[in-house]
Amino acid sequence: MSSPVEQPAGRNQPAWRSLLYVPANVPRFVDKAHARGADAIVLDLEDSVPPAEKPAARAGVRDAARRVRSGGADVLVRVNQPLALCVRDVEASVSAEVDGLVIPKVEGASHVRLLDQLASELEAERGLPAGHNRFVLMIETPDAFERMTEIARASARVAAIGIGAEDFALYGGFEPDDETLLMPKQRMILAARAAGVMPLGYIGSIADFSDWDAFRAMVRRSRRFGFDCASCVHPGQVAVVNEEYAPRAEELARARRIVEAGAQAQAEGRASFQIDGRMIDVPVIERARRLLDRQRRLEARRAPPG
């Protein structure tokens, strides 16, 4: 039996901004997905697939993955939550064509470790590198919410965690709007950072995309709160998310100035200095370094092979 992948001290996370959901059972959506510009395509076997069509969608998931990855996107598969369905979904999905699994309604760390073990066994059987398939975990119940950090640390496969707003609000007994979701989303961001994984999502809800200006404003606000990447349920959201969740030119220019000035200050034996009348010290320099590193990873992702 293969052992679950151990959690290393530090992990390189994927360079994702946008994750576009596509029903795995609708060929016209699958065929167009590669051209939408998303960093990752999520082939959905869960909510968007009727129960009667789940077996056929599952059987075709690897072929669908080959098609949607032709534009350079990573490919994830959202599996179902009932264990019997989930195991079949994972068995069908773990492959060279699929880069990871989106796991809805995570119940606890043991839930994640169980699926880690299953993925490890399948990777070993199929000649894939250990840890090839990453996990994106969705927190959708108050019980899981109280254990987010433990859940996010349960496996080195975990790339990101997010809150499924509609289900979380249902189980929490409140309306899913910007005000009610603010505290849970902020706590989720901190839990993700504590575990060294990416916070996935928005401060608000993505259910309403009828007003694109309002959507852009919400995405920009969400990035200020610390989100790294977000799900898209409509192709039109992808370009906005890619733009708003990437560093802007003026941010990069300032970050370069800070890092260069920090190196000069260090050479002169100083730990702090001023730029444009503002005090710059170690946390500000480190934030600038992280911004530049994110930009490098995004550029590497977009670079043509070779």
KOLNU-700536 format. One record per residue (C-alpha): residue number from 1; residue in one letter; x, y, z. Coordinates in nm, 4 decimals, always signed. Layout:
<rs>
+-----+------+----------+----------+----------+
|  nr | rest |       c1 |       c2 |       c3 |
+-----+------+----------+----------+----------+
| NUM |    a |        X |        Y |        Z |
...
+-----+------+----------+----------+----------+
</rs>
This chain:
<rs>
+-----+------+----------+----------+----------+
|  nr | rest |       c1 |       c2 |       c3 |
+-----+------+----------+----------+----------+
|   1 |    m |  +0.0000 |  +0.0000 |  +0.0000 |
|   2 |    s |  +0.1356 |  +0.3421 |  -0.0944 |
|   3 |    s |  +0.1794 |  +0.5924 |  +0.1861 |
|   4 |    p |  +0.0063 |  +0.9297 |  +0.1741 |
|   5 |    v |  +0.2225 |  +1.2167 |  +0.0558 |
|   6 |    e |  +0.3925 |  +1.3818 |  +0.3530 |
|   7 |    q |  +0.3530 |  +1.7540 |  +0.4167 |
|   8 |    p |  +0.6819 |  +1.9339 |  +0.3451 |
|   9 |    a |  +0.7873 |  +2.2473 |  +0.5298 |
|  10 |    g |  +0.7377 |  +2.4621 |  +0.2211 |
|  11 |    r |  +0.5508 |  +2.3977 |  -0.1019 |
|  12 |    n |  +0.5456 |  +2.5505 |  -0.4452 |
|  13 |    q |  +0.1838 |  +2.6201 |  -0.5238 |
|  14 |    p |  +0.0401 |  +2.6337 |  -0.8769 |
|  15 |    a |  +0.0332 |  +2.9687 |  -1.0566 |
|  16 |    w |  -0.3457 |  +2.9929 |  -1.0718 |
|  17 |    r |  -0.5688 |  +3.2982 |  -1.0885 |
|  18 |    s |  -0.8860 |  +3.1580 |  -1.2490 |
|  19 |    l |  -1.0502 |  +2.8144 |  -1.2281 |
|  20 |    l |  -1.3310 |  +2.7769 |  -1.4829 |
|  21 |    y |  -1.6003 |  +2.5183 |  -1.4072 |
|  22 |    v |  -1.7266 |  +2.3147 |  -1.7025 |
|  23 |    p |  -1.9926 |  +2.0400 |  -1.6849 |
|  24 |    a |  -1.8076 |  +1.7231 |  -1.7820 |
|  25 |    n |  -2.1197 |  +1.5854 |  -1.9533 |
|  26 |    v |  -2.1793 |  +1.8733 |  -2.1984 |
|  27 |    p |  -1.9549 |  +1.8336 |  -2.5065 |
|  28 |    r |  -2.0087 |  +2.1858 |  -2.6411 |
|  29 |    f |  -1.8799 |  +2.3373 |  -2.3164 |
|  30 |    v |  -1.5874 |  +2.0949 |  -2.2981 |
|  31 |    d |  -1.4879 |  +2.1655 |  -2.6576 |
|  32 |    k |  -1.4757 |  +2.5439 |  -2.6012 |
|  33 |    a |  -1.3142 |  +2.5432 |  -2.2568 |
|  34 |    h |  -0.9535 |  +2.5461 |  -2.3773 |
|  35 |    a |  -1.0066 |  +2.8830 |  -2.5504 |
|  36 |    r |  -1.1437 |  +3.0688 |  -2.2462 |
|  37 |    g |  -0.8060 |  +3.1706 |  -2.1029 |
|  38 |    a |  -0.8481 |  +3.0153 |  -1.7585 |
|  39 |    d |  -0.5397 |  +2.8984 |  -1.5709 |
|  40 |    a |  -0.7236 |  +2.5797 |  -1.4743 |
|  41 |    i |  -1.0333 |  +2.4065 |  -1.6081 |
|  42 |    v |  -1.2487 |  +2.2196 |  -1.3571 |
|  43 |    l |  -1.4385 |  +1.9315 |  -1.5159 |
|  44 |    d |  -1.7417 |  +1.9030 |  -1.2931 |
|  45 |    l |  -1.8801 |  +1.5611 |  -1.2048 |
|  46 |    e |  -2.0810 |  +1.6953 |  -0.9112 |
|  47 |    d |  -2.3600 |  +1.9548 |  -0.8997 |
|  48 |    s |  -2.3817 |  +2.0370 |  -1.2702 |
|  49 |    v |  -2.4221 |  +1.6719 |  -1.3750 |
|  50 |    p |  -2.7635 |  +1.5042 |  -1.3224 |
|  51 |    p |  -2.7458 |  +1.1732 |  -1.1305 |
|  52 |    a |  -2.8448 |  +0.9667 |  -1.4353 |
|  53 |    e |  -2.5578 |  +1.1131 |  -1.6382 |
|  54 |    k |  -2.2809 |  +1.0791 |  -1.3799 |
|  55 |    p |  -2.1566 |  +0.7343 |  -1.4953 |
|  56 |    a |  -2.1138 |  +0.8513 |  -1.8552 |
|  57 |    a |  -1.9485 |  +1.1765 |  -1.7472 |
|  58 |    r |  -1.7105 |  +0.9823 |  -1.5263 |
|  59 |    a |  -1.6241 |  +0.7390 |  -1.8039 |
|  60 |    g |  -1.5381 |  +1.0254 |  -2.0383 |
|  61 |    v |  -1.3449 |  +1.2431 |  -1.7970 |
|  62 |    r |  -0.9945 |  +1.1541 |  -1.9167 |
|  63 |    d |  -1.0845 |  +1.2175 |  -2.2805 |
|  64 |    a |  -1.2432 |  +1.5478 |  -2.1795 |
|  65 |    a |  -0.9283 |  +1.6359 |  -1.9843 |
|  66 |    r |  -0.7119 |  +1.5799 |  -2.2926 |
|  67 |    r |  -0.9293 |  +1.8182 |  -2.4903 |
|  68 |    v |  -0.9544 |  +2.1013 |  -2.2378 |
|  69 |    r |  -0.5825 |  +2.1053 |  -2.1583 |
|  70 |    s |  -0.4910 |  +2.1734 |  -2.5217 |
|  71 |    g |  -0.4827 |  +2.5476 |  -2.4537 |
|  72 |    g |  -0.2251 |  +2.5127 |  -2.1756 |
|  73 |    a |  -0.4581 |  +2.5140 |  -1.8754 |
|  74 |    d |  -0.4194 |  +2.2750 |  -1.5850 |
|  75 |    v |  -0.7091 |  +2.0322 |  -1.5476 |
|  76 |    l |  -0.8953 |  +1.9540 |  -1.2264 |
|  77 |    v |  -1.1944 |  +1.7297 |  -1.1688 |
|  78 |    r |  -1.4620 |  +1.8088 |  -0.9110 |
|  79 |    v |  -1.5660 |  +1.4787 |  -0.7591 |
|  80 |    n |  -1.8858 |  +1.3918 |  -0.5756 |
|  81 |    q |  -1.9184 |  +1.3895 |  -0.1986 |
|  82 |    p |  -2.0882 |  +1.0563 |  -0.1175 |
|  83 |    l |  -1.7986 |  +0.8160 |  -0.0604 |
|  84 |    a |  -1.9147 |  +0.5508 |  -0.3063 |
|  85 |    l |  -1.9385 |  +0.8057 |  -0.5875 |
|  86 |    c |  -1.6217 |  +0.9852 |  -0.4797 |
|  87 |    v |  -1.4074 |  +0.6706 |  -0.4955 |
|  88 |    r |  -1.5314 |  +0.5950 |  -0.8481 |
|  89 |    d |  -1.4656 |  +0.9540 |  -0.9530 |
|  90 |    v |  -1.1119 |  +0.9490 |  -0.8129 |
|  91 |    e |  -1.0368 |  +0.6146 |  -0.9766 |
|  92 |    a |  -1.1525 |  +0.7530 |  -1.3112 |
|  93 |    s |  -0.9655 |  +1.0818 |  -1.2739 |
|  94 |    v |  -0.6186 |  +1.0099 |  -1.1380 |
|  95 |    s |  -0.4110 |  +1.0101 |  -1.4554 |
|  96 |    a |  -0.1481 |  +1.2011 |  -1.6493 |
|  97 |    e |  -0.4260 |  +1.4061 |  -1.8109 |
|  98 |    v |  -0.5583 |  +1.5379 |  -1.4778 |
|  99 |    d |  -0.3582 |  +1.7638 |  -1.2468 |
| 100 |    g |  -0.5834 |  +1.7615 |  -0.9446 |
| 101 |    l |  -0.9147 |  +1.7048 |  -0.7732 |
| 102 |    v |  -1.1640 |  +1.9517 |  -0.6306 |
| 103 |    i |  -1.3100 |  +1.7902 |  -0.3210 |
| 104 |    p |  -1.6454 |  +1.9354 |  -0.2093 |
| 105 |    k |  -1.7973 |  +1.9217 |  +0.1381 |
| 106 |    v |  -1.4762 |  +1.8200 |  +0.3136 |
| 107 |    e |  -1.5658 |  +1.6843 |  +0.6544 |
| 108 |    g |  -1.2283 |  +1.6830 |  +0.8301 |
| 109 |    a |  -0.8591 |  +1.6047 |  +0.8104 |
| 110 |    s |  -0.9248 |  +1.2288 |  +0.8104 |
| 111 |    h |  -1.1454 |  +1.2756 |  +0.5018 |
| 112 |    v |  -0.8543 |  +1.4433 |  +0.3198 |
| 113 |    r |  -0.6023 |  +1.1806 |  +0.4346 |
| 114 |    l |  -0.8286 |  +0.8985 |  +0.3168 |
| 115 |    l |  -0.8455 |  +1.0469 |  -0.0332 |
| 116 |    d |  -0.4713 |  +1.1186 |  -0.0236 |
| 117 |    q |  -0.4109 |  +0.7487 |  +0.0410 |
| 118 |    l |  -0.6392 |  +0.6482 |  -0.2444 |
| 119 |    a |  -0.4701 |  +0.8929 |  -0.4831 |
| 120 |    s |  -0.1251 |  +0.7681 |  -0.3757 |
| 121 |    e |  -0.2198 |  +0.4069 |  -0.4470 |
| 122 |    l |  -0.3588 |  +0.4957 |  -0.7888 |
| 123 |    e |  -0.0532 |  +0.7047 |  -0.8803 |
| 124 |    a |  +0.1764 |  +0.4166 |  -0.7884 |
| 125 |    e |  -0.0312 |  +0.1694 |  -0.9908 |
| 126 |    r |  -0.0369 |  +0.4002 |  -1.2942 |
| 127 |    g |  +0.3268 |  +0.5041 |  -1.2954 |
| 128 |    l |  +0.2631 |  +0.8657 |  -1.1969 |
| 129 |    p |  +0.4903 |  +1.0685 |  -0.9677 |
| 130 |    a |  +0.3786 |  +1.0692 |  -0.6052 |
| 131 |    g |  +0.1686 |  +1.3799 |  -0.5418 |
| 132 |    h |  +0.0936 |  +1.4386 |  -0.9113 |
| 133 |    n |  -0.2711 |  +1.5122 |  -0.8352 |
| 134 |    r |  -0.3212 |  +1.8220 |  -0.6200 |
| 135 |    f |  -0.6264 |  +1.8816 |  -0.4006 |
| 136 |    v |  -0.8538 |  +2.1866 |  -0.3871 |
| 137 |    l |  -1.0679 |  +2.1594 |  -0.0750 |
| 138 |    m |  -1.4095 |  +2.3172 |  -0.0314 |
| 139 |    i |  -1.5332 |  +2.4069 |  +0.3174 |
| 140 |    e |  -1.9134 |  +2.3949 |  +0.3111 |
| 141 |    t |  -2.0345 |  +2.3205 |  +0.6641 |
| 142 |    p |  -1.9950 |  +2.4976 |  +1.0005 |
| 143 |    d |  -1.8287 |  +2.1858 |  +1.1439 |
| 144 |    a |  -1.5572 |  +2.1844 |  +0.8768 |
| 145 |    f |  -1.5216 |  +2.5611 |  +0.9122 |
| 146 |    e |  -1.4148 |  +2.5200 |  +1.2744 |
| 147 |    r |  -1.1331 |  +2.2858 |  +1.1618 |
| 148 |    m |  -1.0107 |  +2.4636 |  +0.8495 |
| 149 |    t |  -0.6427 |  +2.4896 |  +0.9400 |
| 150 |    e |  -0.6240 |  +2.1228 |  +1.0393 |
| 151 |    i |  -0.8009 |  +2.0283 |  +0.7160 |
| 152 |    a |  -0.5674 |  +2.2394 |  +0.5012 |
| 153 |    r |  -0.2624 |  +2.0799 |  +0.6668 |
| 154 |    a |  -0.3892 |  +1.7245 |  +0.6259 |
| 155 |    s |  -0.1986 |  +1.6536 |  +0.3031 |
| 156 |    a |  +0.0878 |  +1.7974 |  +0.1004 |
| 157 |    r |  -0.1413 |  +1.7621 |  -0.2014 |
| 158 |    v |  -0.3547 |  +2.0542 |  -0.0851 |
| 159 |    a |  -0.3042 |  +2.3483 |  -0.3200 |
| 160 |    a |  -0.5970 |  +2.5663 |  -0.2136 |
| 161 |    i |  -0.9002 |  +2.5854 |  +0.0111 |
| 162 |    g |  -1.2202 |  +2.7806 |  -0.0363 |
| 163 |    i |  -1.5653 |  +2.8238 |  +0.1112 |
| 164 |    g |  -1.8603 |  +2.7075 |  -0.0964 |
| 165 |    a |  -2.0765 |  +3.0096 |  -0.0212 |
| 166 |    e |  -2.4205 |  +2.8761 |  -0.1131 |
| 167 |    d |  -2.3915 |  +2.5467 |  +0.0782 |
| 168 |    f |  -2.2106 |  +2.7110 |  +0.3695 |
| 169 |    a |  -2.4887 |  +2.9684 |  +0.4038 |
| 170 |    l |  -2.7517 |  +2.6959 |  +0.3784 |
| 171 |    y |  -2.5986 |  +2.4923 |  +0.6601 |
| 172 |    g |  -2.5189 |  +2.8075 |  +0.8575 |
| 173 |    g |  -2.8751 |  +2.9369 |  +0.8350 |
| 174 |    f |  -2.7979 |  +3.2766 |  +0.6801 |
| 175 |    e |  -2.8214 |  +3.4539 |  +0.3452 |
| 176 |    p |  -2.5079 |  +3.4308 |  +0.1250 |
| 177 |    d |  -2.4229 |  +3.7975 |  +0.0738 |
| 178 |    d |  -2.1152 |  +4.0162 |  +0.1117 |
| 179 |    e |  -2.1933 |  +4.1146 |  +0.4699 |
| 180 |    t |  -2.2665 |  +3.7692 |  +0.6089 |
| 181 |    l |  -1.9733 |  +3.6040 |  +0.4286 |
| 182 |    l |  -1.7110 |  +3.8628 |  +0.5245 |
| 183 |    m |  -1.6031 |  +3.7117 |  +0.8575 |
| 184 |    p |  -1.6004 |  +3.3475 |  +0.7403 |
| 185 |    k |  -1.4036 |  +3.4364 |  +0.4276 |
| 186 |    q |  -1.1481 |  +3.6368 |  +0.6268 |
| 187 |    r |  -1.0990 |  +3.3493 |  +0.8677 |
| 188 |    m |  -1.0600 |  +3.1120 |  +0.5753 |
| 189 |    i |  -0.7855 |  +3.3310 |  +0.4240 |
| 190 |    l |  -0.5938 |  +3.3201 |  +0.7527 |
| 191 |    a |  -0.6394 |  +2.9430 |  +0.7828 |
| 192 |    a |  -0.5042 |  +2.8987 |  +0.4305 |
| 193 |    r |  -0.2033 |  +3.1189 |  +0.5032 |
| 194 |    a |  -0.1347 |  +2.9341 |  +0.8281 |
| 195 |    a |  -0.1280 |  +2.6072 |  +0.6331 |
| 196 |    g |  +0.0785 |  +2.7465 |  +0.3453 |
| 197 |    v |  -0.1909 |  +2.6957 |  +0.0807 |
| 198 |    m |  -0.3752 |  +2.9348 |  -0.1520 |
| 199 |    p |  -0.6985 |  +3.1055 |  -0.0434 |
| 200 |    l |  -0.9550 |  +3.0425 |  -0.3170 |
| 201 |    g |  -1.2545 |  +3.2608 |  -0.3851 |
| 202 |    y |  -1.3960 |  +3.6093 |  -0.3406 |
| 203 |    i |  -1.5130 |  +3.8196 |  -0.0506 |
| 204 |    g |  -1.8595 |  +3.8242 |  -0.2083 |
| 205 |    s |  -2.0673 |  +3.5695 |  -0.3970 |
| 206 |    i |  -2.0297 |  +3.4748 |  -0.7652 |
| 207 |    a |  -2.3901 |  +3.3676 |  -0.8113 |
| 208 |    d |  -2.4847 |  +3.7027 |  -0.9722 |
| 209 |    f |  -2.2736 |  +3.8029 |  -1.2741 |
| 210 |    s |  -2.5307 |  +4.0289 |  -1.4408 |
| 211 |    d |  -2.3376 |  +4.3491 |  -1.3600 |
| 212 |    w |  -1.9804 |  +4.3220 |  -1.4877 |
| 213 |    d |  -1.8648 |  +4.6515 |  -1.3363 |
| 214 |    a |  -1.9874 |  +4.5393 |  -0.9957 |
| 215 |    f |  -1.8208 |  +4.2026 |  -1.0473 |
| 216 |    r |  -1.4859 |  +4.3663 |  -1.1281 |
| 217 |    a |  -1.5117 |  +4.5879 |  -0.8204 |
| 218 |    m |  -1.5845 |  +4.2827 |  -0.6051 |
| 219 |    v |  -1.2884 |  +4.0907 |  -0.7506 |
| 220 |    r |  -1.0527 |  +4.3843 |  -0.6946 |
| 221 |    r |  -1.1741 |  +4.4159 |  -0.3358 |
| 222 |    s |  -1.1278 |  +4.0420 |  -0.2870 |
| 223 |    r |  -0.7639 |  +4.0579 |  -0.3909 |
| 224 |    r |  -0.7039 |  +4.3298 |  -0.1307 |
| 225 |    f |  -0.8270 |  +4.0838 |  +0.1325 |
| 226 |    g |  -0.5673 |  +3.8277 |  +0.0224 |
| 227 |    f |  -0.7272 |  +3.5858 |  -0.2234 |
| 228 |    d |  -0.4874 |  +3.4302 |  -0.4763 |
| 229 |    c |  -0.7262 |  +3.2568 |  -0.7158 |
| 230 |    a |  -1.0984 |  +3.2172 |  -0.7746 |
| 231 |    s |  -1.3579 |  +2.9947 |  -0.9357 |
| 232 |    c |  -1.5449 |  +3.1145 |  -1.2443 |
| 233 |    v |  -1.8894 |  +2.9829 |  -1.3321 |
| 234 |    h |  -1.9232 |  +3.1884 |  -1.6511 |
| 235 |    p |  -1.6563 |  +3.2260 |  -1.9243 |
| 236 |    g |  -1.6948 |  +3.6041 |  -1.9122 |
| 237 |    q |  -1.5584 |  +3.6095 |  -1.5578 |
| 238 |    v |  -1.2219 |  +3.4628 |  -1.6561 |
| 239 |    a |  -1.0642 |  +3.7710 |  -1.8133 |
| 240 |    v |  -1.1695 |  +3.9913 |  -1.5214 |
| 241 |    v |  -1.0310 |  +3.7492 |  -1.2627 |
| 242 |    n |  -0.7062 |  +3.7001 |  -1.4550 |
| 243 |    e |  -0.6532 |  +4.0736 |  -1.4738 |
| 244 |    e |  -0.7498 |  +4.1607 |  -1.1185 |
| 245 |    y |  -0.5732 |  +3.8676 |  -0.9490 |
| 246 |    a |  -0.2445 |  +3.9370 |  -1.1281 |
| 247 |    p |  +0.0011 |  +4.2055 |  -1.0145 |
| 248 |    r |  -0.0507 |  +4.5367 |  -1.1921 |
| 249 |    a |  +0.2335 |  +4.7171 |  -1.3705 |
| 250 |    e |  +0.2554 |  +4.9950 |  -1.1122 |
| 251 |    e |  +0.2645 |  +4.7399 |  -0.8290 |
| 252 |    l |  +0.5490 |  +4.5542 |  -0.9952 |
| 253 |    a |  +0.7458 |  +4.8732 |  -1.0557 |
| 254 |    r |  +0.7126 |  +4.9739 |  -0.6902 |
| 255 |    a |  +0.8014 |  +4.6223 |  -0.5726 |
| 256 |    r |  +1.1218 |  +4.6299 |  -0.7788 |
| 257 |    r |  +1.2143 |  +4.9679 |  -0.6303 |
| 258 |    i |  +1.1562 |  +4.8340 |  -0.2799 |
| 259 |    v |  +1.3619 |  +4.5186 |  -0.3312 |
| 260 |    e |  +1.6488 |  +4.7082 |  -0.4931 |
| 261 |    a |  +1.6487 |  +4.9736 |  -0.2228 |
| 262 |    g |  +1.6301 |  +4.7015 |  +0.0424 |
| 263 |    a |  +1.9404 |  +4.5322 |  -0.0950 |
| 264 |    q |  +2.1225 |  +4.8673 |  -0.0918 |
| 265 |    a |  +2.0101 |  +4.9396 |  +0.2643 |
| 266 |    q |  +2.1243 |  +4.5967 |  +0.3803 |
| 267 |    a |  +2.4653 |  +4.6529 |  +0.2221 |
| 268 |    e |  +2.4860 |  +4.9755 |  +0.4220 |
| 269 |    g |  +2.3873 |  +4.8037 |  +0.7456 |
| 270 |    r |  +2.0308 |  +4.9441 |  +0.7614 |
| 271 |    a |  +1.7081 |  +4.7463 |  +0.8095 |
| 272 |    s |  +1.4653 |  +5.0243 |  +0.7170 |
| 273 |    f |  +1.4525 |  +5.3174 |  +0.4783 |
| 274 |    q |  +1.2052 |  +5.5533 |  +0.3080 |
| 275 |    i |  +1.0500 |  +5.5547 |  -0.0370 |
| 276 |    d |  +0.8179 |  +5.8370 |  -0.1404 |
| 277 |    g |  +0.7846 |  +5.9474 |  +0.2197 |
| 278 |    r |  +0.6817 |  +5.6051 |  +0.3519 |
| 279 |    m |  +0.8813 |  +5.3887 |  +0.5903 |
| 280 |    i |  +0.9921 |  +5.0567 |  +0.4397 |
| 281 |    d |  +1.1051 |  +4.7717 |  +0.6612 |
| 282 |    v |  +1.1391 |  +4.3935 |  +0.6525 |
| 283 |    p |  +0.7689 |  +4.2935 |  +0.6106 |
| 284 |    v |  +0.7227 |  +4.5429 |  +0.3278 |
| 285 |    i |  +1.0336 |  +4.4135 |  +0.1507 |
| 286 |    e |  +0.9168 |  +4.0544 |  +0.1869 |
| 287 |    r |  +0.5723 |  +4.1433 |  +0.0523 |
| 288 |    a |  +0.7410 |  +4.3002 |  -0.2518 |
| 289 |    r |  +0.9527 |  +3.9880 |  -0.3053 |
| 290 |    r |  +0.6446 |  +3.7670 |  -0.2936 |
| 291 |    l |  +0.4653 |  +3.9855 |  -0.5461 |
| 292 |    l |  +0.7589 |  +3.9629 |  -0.7863 |
| 293 |    d |  +0.7812 |  +3.5875 |  -0.7348 |
| 294 |    r |  +0.4114 |  +3.5496 |  -0.8180 |
| 295 |    q |  +0.4630 |  +3.7498 |  -1.1366 |
| 296 |    r |  +0.7581 |  +3.5295 |  -1.2356 |
| 297 |    r |  +0.5497 |  +3.2164 |  -1.1858 |
| 298 |    l |  +0.2627 |  +3.3591 |  -1.3882 |
| 299 |    e |  +0.4998 |  +3.4535 |  -1.6689 |
| 300 |    a |  +0.6556 |  +3.1068 |  -1.6635 |
| 301 |    r |  +0.3100 |  +2.9567 |  -1.6901 |
| 302 |    r |  +0.2289 |  +3.1655 |  -1.9978 |
| 303 |    a |  +0.5648 |  +3.1026 |  -2.1680 |
| 304 |    p |  +0.5524 |  +2.8648 |  -2.4685 |
| 305 |    p |  +0.7123 |  +2.5198 |  -2.4181 |
| 306 |    g |  +1.0870 |  +2.5276 |  -2.4744 |
+-----+------+----------+----------+----------+
</rs>
